[in-house]
């Protein structure tokens, strides 16, 4: 419950839990969604990545205190979610490039690490150890 409260306070919403994976999204605000200038849009995405990165490092530290080693994947891209199926038994589903890539990165990650595409590292304020993911072209692991 405290985990959910902390993520919501940072503008991050849970989409799903799959096994030990916690899939969450940080939505673009109205100003970012309406932005047409590519430099401004890139700056807004970098700001959201920084927010997600800080949240992941904080959550990793909190989980480590109780003996849990979390793995994280941070990605960006379009995501859509909704209910599917008959009205008496609907199922919540999510789709989109951002959702799929986040799942892939989380699977590539290691305990107490954040996995992300190397290209998304630009503009991120990282004071942690960054290394290439073995056998994963273009993916970096950040120890938290």
C-alpha positions, 0 to 999 in steps of 0.5 A: 500500500505504501509503495502504491502511495509513493508511486502515485505521489510522483505521478506514476500509475501501476498498469499491471503486476506480472510475476515479480514485475511491477509495470507502471506508467508516467503519463505526459501532461497536457502541455507535453502532449500538445508540444510540437517543438521536438527539442521541447518534447525531448526535454519533457521526456528527459524530465519524466525519465529523471522522475522515473529513475529517481523513483526506481532508485528510491523504491529499490532502497526501500525494498532492499531494507526488507530483503527484496532485490527489485529489478527495473526496466524504464522505457518510453513510448505509446501505451494504451490500456482498457477492459476487454471481454464480456461485460460479466468477466472483463480483463484489464489489458495494456498494449503499446511499444512503451509497455512491451519495451518496459517488459523486455527491459525488466526481464533483461535487468538484474537484481538492484539494477535498472535496465534501459536503452543506451540512447535514453541515457542522454539527459539523465542525471545518473550518479550510479554505476552504468555498464553495458548489459551482457549480450544485449545490444544497446541496453545499459544496466544501472546499479541502484 
